[in-house]
Amino acid sequence: MSAQGSPRAGINGREPSARSALFSATASYRIAAIKSHSQQPEAPISAPILITGVAGFIGHAVAAALLSNGREVIGLDNLNAYYDPALKQARLARLREHEKFAFHRLDLTDEPGMQALFGAHEFRQVVHLAAQAGVRYSIEAPGQYLSSNIAGLTVLLECCVRHGARHLLYASSSSVYGDTEQTPFSENDAADRPRNVYAATKRAGELLAYAYARIHGLPSTGMRYFTVYGPWGRPDMAAMAFAKDLLAGRPLKVFGDGRQRRAFTYIGDVVRGTLAVLERGAPARQPPAALYNLGSDQDVELLEFIRMLAGEMGRECKVEFRPEPPGEMRATLPGMLAMRRDFGFAPQVGLKDGLSQFVRWHREYYGWE
């Protein structure tokens, strides 16, 4: 928020504007092995789809893509102040330009409100992207993670069961792999040694979804996203945080030695992969629960990421090393065999191109030269 996932050998003329850069690349458990997904869409194209966390980074991007494809989207978000609410409002303003978008300010833990929303719309597809995010903050405020990522998810699962949802697609995280040593990570890895509270709650979410699939037959697909970056990103994540300090001429704070490796994944690829899973439909196996990695198939050292970002921004950078906090992972790299096999999906946007599009958006949004 193990199962057997797929076995290791098998488990998106004119320069685009920053406003359109987000979607330039989107054109076109140890549980049992994920054999296949059903071949038919889960709901008619006219049916509304619910997206939780719609004012968030990934939620906004997925919603915008669906709206551009003509889908009706009902979005909900509690608009908390974990980071600047103005950025969330700006994302919502873009979505409100579509006549098929409606927004509800609602917390997942508000069970009466959630049941009323489901009763009014009878969603067949639900995309659950709301969560309390952030590894370091989970050490400071674990209760918020338990509330949103476990209690809130449980309310959502109950709503899906009661109101007959046909497919729940939900966001998990690469953080669930924790102390797993071998990379690339496979959906078949146990993922039973989380390094922080955030990871523990996301793994608990996967297990809850599996339990509801087994008990109630609720079809669900969990997406283990890997270090997503790009236009409209979260201010607490690497690209946005480093860009802010580069503009201010401040030293960039690097926790640890800077040699930790991440599979930085462009938001357009995340959207494209998510829609591929959503459009194919619910898992066609029993119980109907599946997990997929979704990330770049190339990783890079953090210091190299910083060098590339500074180059794209045309800024000099100085690094200030800090002690590595508890809970951080040394390396994340997804095995993408299952996504390729089941959906024909592969990431398309390399780090250089992705950073170029991110910087183009950042320059326009924050107004710098």
C-alpha positions in Angstrom: 0.0 0.0 0.0 4.3 -13.3 -0.7 2.8 -14.5 -2.6 4.0 -16.2 -5.8 4.5 -13.8 -8.6 5.8 -14.7 -12.0 8.9 -16.8 -12.0 12.2 -14.9 -12.7 12.4 -16.4 -16.1 8.9 -15.9 -16.9 6.0 -13.7 -13.2 4.2 6.2 -23.5 7.8 18.5 -35.8 7.0 20.9 -32.8 8.7 20.9 -29.4 6.1 19.9 -26.9 5.2 22.5 -24.3 5.9 21.8 -20.6 2.2 21.6 -20.1 2.0 18.6 -22.5 5.3 17.1 -21.6 3.7 14.8 -19.0 1.9 12.7 -21.6 4.3 12.8 -24.5 5.4 9.3 -23.8 1.9 7.9 -23.2 0.6 8.0 -26.8 0.2 5.0 -28.0 2.3 -12.3 -4.3 5.0 -15.1 -3.0 1.0 -15.8 -4.2 0.7 -18.1 -7.3 2.1 -17.4 -10.7 0.2 -14.8 -12.7 -0.8 -16.8 -15.7 -2.9 -14.2 -17.6 -5.4 -11.4 -17.4 -8.8 -11.5 -18.9 -9.0 -10.2 -22.5 -12.1 -8.0 -22.2 -12.3 -4.5 -20.6 -13.7 -4.5 -17.2 -16.4 -1.9 -17.8 -17.9 -0.1 -20.8 -16.1 3.0 -21.9 -19.0 5.1 -20.7 -18.8 3.9 -17.1 -17.2 6.2 -14.6 -13.9 5.2 -13.0 -12.9 6.1 -9.5 -9.4 7.4 -8.9 -8.3 7.9 -5.3 -5.5 10.3 -4.6 -6.4 12.2 -7.8 -4.6 15.4 -6.7 -1.4 13.4 -6.2 1.5 13.0 -8.6 0.5 9.6 -10.2 -3.2 10.0 -9.6 -3.3 13.3 -11.5 -1.3 11.8 -14.4 -3.5 8.7 -14.7 -6.7 10.7 -14.4 -5.5 13.2 -17.1 -4.7 10.3 -19.5 -8.1 8.6 -19.0 -9.9 11.9 -19.5 -8.0 12.5 -22.7 -9.2 9.1 -23.8 -12.8 10.1 -23.2 -13.4 8.3 -19.9 -15.5 9.8 -17.1 -13.4 10.1 -14.0 -14.6 10.6 -10.4 -11.7 11.7 -8.3 -11.3 11.8 -4.6 -8.5 13.2 -2.4 -8.3 14.5 1.2 -5.9 17.3 0.1 -3.7 16.9 3.2 -0.8 19.2 3.9 2.0 16.6 3.7 3.4 18.9 0.9 2.3 22.2 -0.6 -1.5 22.0 -1.2 -1.1 24.7 -3.9 0.6 22.1 -6.2 -2.3 19.7 -5.6 -4.8 22.5 -6.4 -2.9 23.3 -9.6 -3.2 19.6 -10.7 -6.9 19.6 -9.9 -7.3 22.8 -12.0 -6.0 21.0 -15.0 -8.3 18.1 -14.5 -11.3 20.4 -14.0 -10.8 21.6 -17.6 -12.4 18.3 -18.6 -16.2 18.2 -18.5 -16.1 14.5 -17.6 -14.2 15.0 -14.4 -15.8 15.4 -10.9 -14.0 15.8 -7.6 -14.9 14.9 -4.1 -12.8 16.0 -1.1 -13.0 12.9 1.0 -10.8 10.9 3.3 -10.6 7.1 2.8 -11.2 6.5 6.5 -14.6 8.3 6.3 -16.6 5.1 5.8 -20.1 6.6 5.6 -18.8 9.1 3.0 -17.1 6.4 1.0 -20.1 4.1 1.1 -22.3 7.0 -0.1 -19.9 7.8 -3.0 -19.9 4.1 -4.1 -23.7 4.0 -3.7 -24.1 7.0 -6.0 -21.9 5.7 -8.8 -21.5 1.9 -8.5 -18.0 1.9 -9.8 -16.8 -1.1 -11.8 -13.2 0.0 -12.0 -11.3 1.5 -9.1 -7.8 2.9 -9.3 -6.4 3.4 -5.8 -3.5 5.8 -5.8 -4.1 7.5 -2.5 -1.6 6.9 0.2 0.5 8.5 2.9 3.9 8.5 1.1 7.5 9.0 2.1 10.0 6.7 3.7 11.6 9.1 6.2 8.4 10.7 7.4 7.0 7.2 8.2 9.6 7.0 10.9 8.4 10.2 12.5 4.7 9.7 12.1 3.9 6.0 11.8 0.3 6.4 12.8 -0.5 8.4 9.7 0.7 5.6 7.6 -1.3 3.0 9.4 -4.4 5.2 9.1 -4.2 5.9 5.4 -2.4 2.9 4.0 -4.1 0.2 6.0 -7.3 1.5 7.6 -8.2 3.6 4.6 -7.5 0.7 2.2 -9.7 -1.6 4.3 -12.6 0.9 4.0 -12.0 1.0 0.2 -11.9 -2.8 0.0 -15.2 -3.1 1.9 -16.8 -0.6 -0.5 -15.6 -2.5 -3.5 -17.0 -5.7 -2.2 -20.3 -4.3 -1.1 -20.9 -2.4 -4.4 -19.7 -5.0 -6.8 -16.5 -3.5 -8.2 -15.0 -5.7 -10.9 -11.4 -4.7 -10.7 -9.3 -2.8 -8.1 -6.0 -1.6 -9.4 -3.8 -0.2 -6.6 -0.4 1.4 -6.0 2.2 -0.6 -4.1 5.9 0.3 -4.0 9.3 -0.9 -4.7 9.9 -0.3 -1.0 8.2 -3.6 -0.2 11.4 -5.4 -1.3 13.2 -4.1 1.8 16.2 -6.2 2.6 16.0 -8.3 -0.5 19.6 -8.4 -1.7 19.4 -9.7 -5.3 18.4 -7.3 -8.1 16.5 -7.1 -10.3 13.7 -7.6 -7.9 11.1 -10.2 -8.9 7.4 -10.4 -8.0 8.4 -13.9 -6.8 10.6 -12.5 -4.0 9.3 -13.0 -0.5 9.2 -9.2 0.3 8.9 -10.1 4.0 11.7 -7.9 5.5 10.6 -4.2 5.1 13.2 -1.5 6.1 10.7 1.1 7.2 7.1 1.7 8.3 6.0 2.9 4.8 7.2 -0.3 3.2 5.5 -2.4 5.9 2.1 -0.7 5.3 2.4 -1.1 1.5 3.2 -4.8 1.9 0.3 -5.1 4.3 -1.9 -3.6 1.7 -0.9 -6.2 -0.8 -1.8 -8.9 1.6 -5.1 -7.3 2.4 -6.0 -7.2 -1.3 -5.0 -10.8 -1.6 -7.2 -11.8 1.4 -10.2 -9.9 -0.1 -9.6 -11.7 -3.5 -9.6 -15.0 -1.7 -12.5 -14.5 0.6 -14.8 -12.3 -1.5 -13.5 -12.9 -5.0 -12.6 -9.2 -5.4 -10.2 -8.9 -8.4 -7.2 -6.8 -7.7 -3.9 -5.9 -9.3 -1.1 -4.2 -7.3 1.5 -2.1 -9.1 4.9 -1.9 -7.5 6.0 1.5 -8.8 9.7 2.3 -8.8 11.0 5.9 -8.0 8.7 7.9 -10.2 9.8 11.3 -11.4 8.6 13.9 -14.0 6.4 16.9 -14.5 4.0 17.7 -11.6 6.1 15.5 -9.3 6.1 15.4 -5.5 8.3 18.1 -3.8 9.8 15.6 -1.3 11.2 13.4 -4.1 14.7 13.6 -5.5 14.1 15.5 -8.8 11.9 18.2 -7.3 13.9 18.6 -4.1 17.3 18.8 -5.9 15.9 21.2 -8.5 14.7 23.5 -5.8 18.2 23.6 -4.2 19.9 24.0 -7.6 17.8 27.1 -8.4 18.6 28.6 -5.0 22.3 27.9 -5.3 22.3 25.8 -2.2 24.4 22.6 -1.7 22.4 19.5 -2.4 21.9 17.3 0.7 22.8 13.7 -0.1 22.1 11.2 2.6 24.8 8.5 2.6 27.6 8.2 0.0 25.5 9.0 -3.0 26.3 5.7 -4.6 22.9 4.2 -3.9 21.2 3.1 -7.1 17.6 3.8 -8.2 15.5 2.9 -11.2 14.2 6.4 -11.9 11.0 5.9 -13.8 9.4 8.6 -16.0 5.8 9.4 -15.2 4.7 8.8 -18.8 5.9 5.2 -18.6 4.1 4.7 -15.3 0.8 6.0 -16.9 1.2 3.9 -20.0 1.9 0.7 -18.0 -0.9 1.4 -15.6 -3.4 1.9 -18.4 -2.2 -1.3 -20.1 -3.1 -3.3 -17.0 -6.4 -1.4 -16.5 -7.5 -1.9 -20.0 -6.7 -5.6 -20.1 -8.8 -6.3 -17.1 -8.8 -8.3 -13.9 -6.6 -11.3 -13.3 -8.1 -14.4 -14.8 -7.0 -16.8 -12.1 -8.1 -18.0 -8.6 -7.9 -16.1 -6.4 -8.0 -13.2 -8.7 -5.0 -11.2 -7.3 -1.9 -10.2 -9.1 1.3 -8.1 -8.5 3.5 -6.4 -11.1 6.7 -4.4 -11.0 6.5 -1.2 -13.0 9.7 0.7 -13.4 12.7 1.5 -15.5 14.8 -1.4 -16.5 18.0 0.7 -16.0 19.3 2.0 -12.7 21.7 4.8 -12.0 23.7 6.1 -9.0 22.2 9.0 -7.2 25.3 11.2 -7.8 25.0 10.6 -11.6 21.3 11.5 -11.4 22.3 14.8 -9.8 24.9 15.5 -12.4 22.4 14.9 -15.2 19.8 17.1 -13.6 22.2 19.9 -12.9 23.3 19.7 -16.5 19.8 19.9 -17.9 19.1 22.9 -15.7 22.4 24.6 -16.6 23.3 25.0 -12.9 26.5 24.3 -11.0 26.0 21.9 -8.1 27.7 21.3 -4.8 26.9 18.3 -2.7 26.7 18.1 1.1 26.9 14.6 2.4 24.8 13.7 5.4 24.6 10.5 7.5 22.4 7.9 5.8 19.1 7.7 7.8 17.6 4.3 8.8 15.2 2.7 6.4 16.8 3.6 3.1 17.4 0.9 0.5 20.8 0.7 -1.2 19.5 -0.3 -4.6 16.2 -0.7 -6.4 15.8 -2.3 -9.9 12.6 -4.0 -11.1 12.5 -7.3 -13.0 10.0 -6.4 -15.9 9.5 -9.9 -17.3 5.9 -10.1 -16.1 4.9 -6.8 -17.6 6.4 -7.7 -20.9 4.9 -11.1 -21.0 1.3 -10.2 -19.9 1.0 -6.7 -21.4 3.7 -6.3 -24.0 4.9 -3.4 -21.9 8.4 -2.0 -21.7 9.5 1.5 -20.5 10.3 3.9 -23.3 11.6 7.1 -21.8 15.3 7.1 -20.9 16.6 9.2 -18.0 18.1 11.9 -20.2 14.9 12.5 -22.1 12.8 12.2 -19.0 14.9 14.8 -17.2 14.7 17.1 -20.1 10.9 17.0 -20.1 10.9 17.4 -16.3 13.1 20.5 -16.5 11.0 22.0 -19.3 7.9 21.7 -17.1 9.7 22.9 -14.0 11.0 26.0 -15.8 7.5 26.9 -17.0 5.7 26.2 -13.8 8.1 28.0 -11.5 9.0 30.7 -13.9 12.8 30.6 -14.1 15.3 31.0 -16.9 
